[in-house]
Amino acid sequence: MPLNSATLSDYLLRYPHLYFDTAGIQNMQQDPAPQANSNWWMLTSQADNGQLNKEWRQFFETWNSRILFGSDAGGGGNGLERWQNYAGNAVNGATPDAVGHWRNLLSNLDSNSARNILSANAKELFLKKQKPAYDYSVSSGGKCYSISVRSESSVSALTFDPSTRAITFTVANSNGTTGNAVVTIPIALGKNFTASVDGKSVKSQSTSSSTNTTVSLEYAGGIRAITLTTPSTP
């Protein structure tokens, strides 16, 4: 079945307990390129060294908390030899270094998204580990600051505008659910933040300490644009 990002997004919006498993993406990179019109080929931008193309990069980042990494690309039959090419080239006639190909494919993702897809989602789902916060580095006044977002939603595309001190990011949940986010912001970037979802003001809680401002808010399911604003002078 050919991959279709709009169809997959629709399923993830409809079913809150559904995950997308990458193991079904077939025809991994071979010399000199993936099999034409294969699922793997459709994901890549050959002009960008086989990394995710724009469409699929957006899909993987938007739904980063709902994607599980898996691959059956090892070559050979169904015995031990099938797994021996994951990080090496022990089996002739099969794609070598399968994990390396996946790392290259996902290497243009935001680091939070790559971490979740490659390991954190599986640890949370199967080992019941706590999901790590999303951490983003932003700049203001020639200095770098870290903004963190703790949420069970998929969080992506966080930006900070130093001229307006507005923070924007995208969250994705299934329809019919309620999401929440706790955003921790260095006090140097502002305090007394207010929140809006898809351009409409929503209730939020903002508390400040000597070092950070913490903003908590809820939002309806779906793919939502979150904006936090504060007076221009912190």
C-alpha positions as CSV (number, residue, x, y, z in Angstrom):
1,M,0.0,0.0,0.0
2,P,1.6,3.4,-1.0
3,L,2.3,5.7,1.8
4,N,0.0,8.8,2.0
5,S,0.8,11.4,4.7
6,A,-2.7,12.9,4.6
7,T,-4.3,9.5,5.1
8,L,-2.0,8.6,8.0
9,S,-2.7,12.0,9.6
10,D,-6.4,11.4,9.3
11,Y,-6.1,8.0,11.1
12,L,-4.0,9.5,13.9
13,L,-6.6,12.3,14.3
14,R,-9.4,9.7,14.5
15,Y,-7.8,7.0,16.8
16,P,-6.1,8.3,20.0
17,H,-4.4,5.0,20.8
18,L,-3.0,4.4,17.3
19,Y,0.7,4.5,16.6
20,F,2.5,4.6,13.2
21,D,5.1,1.9,13.0
22,T,7.9,2.6,10.5
23,A,8.7,-1.1,10.0
24,G,6.3,-1.3,7.0
25,I,8.3,1.2,5.0
26,Q,10.0,-1.0,2.5
27,N,12.8,-0.9,-0.1
28,M,15.4,0.9,1.9
29,Q,18.2,2.7,0.2
30,Q,20.3,0.6,-2.2
31,D,23.1,1.6,-4.5
32,P,22.8,4.1,-6.1
33,A,19.3,5.0,-4.8
34,P,16.1,3.4,-3.4
35,Q,13.9,1.5,-5.7
36,A,12.0,4.0,-7.8
37,N,8.4,4.7,-6.6
38,S,8.9,2.5,-3.5
39,N,7.6,3.7,-0.1
40,W,11.2,4.5,0.9
41,W,11.7,6.5,-2.3
42,M,8.5,8.5,-1.6
43,L,9.9,9.6,1.8
44,T,13.2,11.0,0.6
45,S,14.5,14.0,-1.1
46,Q,17.4,12.7,-3.2
47,A,18.7,16.2,-3.7
48,D,19.0,16.3,0.1
49,N,21.1,13.2,0.5
50,G,18.2,10.8,1.1
51,Q,16.8,12.7,4.1
52,L,13.1,13.2,4.6
53,N,11.5,15.4,2.0
54,K,9.5,18.5,3.1
55,E,6.1,16.7,3.2
56,W,7.3,13.8,5.3
57,R,9.5,15.9,7.5
58,Q,6.4,17.9,8.5
59,F,4.4,14.7,9.1
60,F,7.1,13.1,11.3
61,E,7.6,16.2,13.3
62,T,3.8,17.0,13.7
63,W,3.1,13.5,14.9
64,N,6.4,12.7,16.6
65,S,4.9,11.3,19.8
66,R,2.8,8.8,17.8
67,I,5.5,7.2,15.7
68,L,7.4,4.1,16.7
69,F,10.7,3.2,15.0
70,G,11.0,-0.3,13.6
71,S,12.7,-2.0,10.7
72,D,12.8,-5.5,9.2
73,A,15.6,-4.6,6.8
74,G,18.3,-7.1,7.7
75,G,18.4,-9.4,4.7
76,G,18.5,-13.2,4.6
77,G,15.8,-15.6,5.7
78,N,13.9,-15.6,8.9
79,G,16.8,-16.9,11.0
80,L,19.5,-15.1,12.8
81,E,21.1,-13.8,9.7
82,R,18.1,-11.5,9.0
83,W,19.2,-9.3,11.9
84,Q,22.9,-9.2,11.3
85,N,22.9,-6.3,8.9
86,Y,21.2,-3.9,11.3
87,A,24.5,-2.1,12.1
88,G,26.9,-4.0,9.9
89,N,27.4,-5.9,6.7
90,A,27.5,-9.6,7.7
91,V,25.0,-10.8,5.1
92,N,25.8,-10.5,1.4
93,G,23.1,-9.3,-0.9
94,A,21.2,-7.3,1.6
95,T,21.3,-3.6,2.6
96,P,24.1,-3.0,5.0
97,D,23.8,-0.8,8.1
98,A,20.0,-0.6,8.2
99,V,20.1,1.6,11.3
100,G,22.5,3.9,9.7
101,H,20.1,4.4,6.7
102,W,17.3,5.3,9.2
103,R,19.5,7.7,11.0
104,N,20.4,9.4,7.8
105,L,16.7,9.5,6.7
106,L,15.7,11.2,10.0
107,S,18.7,13.4,10.4
108,N,17.0,16.6,9.3
109,L,14.3,16.2,12.0
110,D,14.1,18.5,15.0
111,S,16.2,16.7,17.8
112,N,13.1,16.3,20.0
113,S,11.2,14.5,17.2
114,A,14.1,12.3,16.4
115,R,14.6,11.3,20.0
116,N,10.9,10.4,20.5
117,I,10.6,8.4,17.3
118,L,13.9,6.5,17.7
119,S,13.6,5.6,21.4
120,A,11.5,7.7,23.8
121,N,8.0,6.7,22.5
122,A,8.8,3.0,22.8
123,K,10.2,3.5,26.3
124,E,7.1,5.3,27.3
125,L,4.7,2.8,25.7
126,F,6.4,-0.5,26.6
127,L,8.6,0.3,29.6
128,K,6.3,3.0,31.2
129,K,9.2,5.5,31.3
130,Q,8.3,9.1,31.7
131,K,8.2,11.0,28.5
132,P,11.0,13.6,28.4
133,A,10.2,17.3,28.0
134,Y,10.7,19.0,24.7
135,D,13.7,21.4,24.9
136,Y,14.3,24.2,22.4
137,S,17.2,26.7,22.2
138,V,16.2,30.2,21.3
139,S,18.2,33.5,21.1
140,S,17.6,37.0,22.3
141,G,19.9,39.9,22.8
142,G,22.9,37.9,21.6
143,K,22.3,35.1,24.2
144,C,20.9,31.6,24.0
145,Y,18.1,30.4,26.3
146,S,16.3,27.1,26.7
147,I,12.5,26.8,26.6
148,S,10.9,23.5,27.6
149,V,7.5,22.1,27.0
150,R,6.1,19.2,28.9
151,S,3.1,17.6,27.2
152,E,1.6,14.2,26.2
153,S,0.8,15.9,22.8
154,S,3.2,15.9,19.9
155,V,4.9,19.3,20.1
156,S,6.8,20.8,17.2
157,A,8.0,23.9,15.4
158,L,8.6,26.1,18.5
159,T,9.9,29.6,17.7
160,F,10.6,32.7,19.7
161,D,10.3,36.2,18.2
162,P,12.7,38.5,20.2
163,S,11.0,41.7,18.9
164,T,7.5,40.8,20.1
165,R,8.6,38.1,22.7
166,A,5.9,35.8,21.3
167,I,6.4,32.0,21.6
168,T,4.7,29.8,19.0
169,F,4.5,26.1,18.6
170,T,2.3,23.3,17.2
171,V,0.6,20.6,19.2
172,A,-1.1,17.5,17.7
173,N,-3.7,15.2,19.5
174,S,-6.5,13.0,18.2
175,N,-9.9,14.7,17.8
176,G,-12.2,14.4,20.8
177,T,-9.4,14.5,23.3
178,T,-8.1,17.3,25.5
179,G,-4.4,18.2,25.6
180,N,-2.4,20.2,28.0
181,A,1.1,21.7,28.1
182,V,3.4,23.2,30.7
183,V,5.9,25.6,29.2
184,T,8.9,26.8,31.2
185,I,10.4,30.0,30.0
186,P,13.5,31.9,31.3
187,I,12.5,35.1,33.1
188,A,14.8,37.0,30.8
189,L,12.4,36.3,28.0
190,G,9.3,37.7,29.8
191,K,6.6,37.0,32.4
192,N,2.9,37.3,32.7
193,F,2.3,35.4,29.5
194,T,-1.2,35.0,28.0
195,A,-2.1,32.1,25.7
196,S,-4.1,31.7,22.5
197,V,-5.0,28.6,20.5
198,D,-5.5,29.0,16.8
199,G,-5.7,32.7,17.3
200,K,-8.4,32.6,20.0
201,S,-7.6,33.6,23.6
202,V,-7.8,30.7,26.1
203,K,-7.5,30.5,29.9
204,S,-4.0,29.8,31.2
205,Q,-2.0,29.9,34.4
206,S,1.2,31.8,34.6
207,T,3.6,31.8,37.6
208,S,7.0,33.3,37.9
209,S,10.1,32.7,40.1
210,S,13.4,34.5,40.1
211,T,14.6,32.4,37.2
212,N,11.6,31.1,35.2
213,T,8.0,31.7,34.2
214,T,5.8,28.6,33.9
215,V,2.7,28.7,31.8
216,S,0.0,25.9,31.9
217,L,-2.8,25.6,29.4
218,E,-5.3,23.1,27.9
219,Y,-6.6,22.8,24.4
220,A,-9.0,20.7,22.3
221,G,-7.7,17.8,20.2
222,G,-6.6,18.2,16.7
223,I,-3.6,20.0,15.2
224,R,-3.4,23.3,17.0
225,A,-1.2,26.5,16.9
226,I,-0.3,27.7,20.3
227,T,0.9,31.3,20.9
228,L,2.2,32.7,24.2
229,T,2.5,36.5,24.4
230,T,3.8,38.9,27.1
231,P,4.5,42.7,27.4
232,S,7.6,43.6,25.4
233,T,9.5,44.6,28.5
234,P,10.1,41.6,30.9
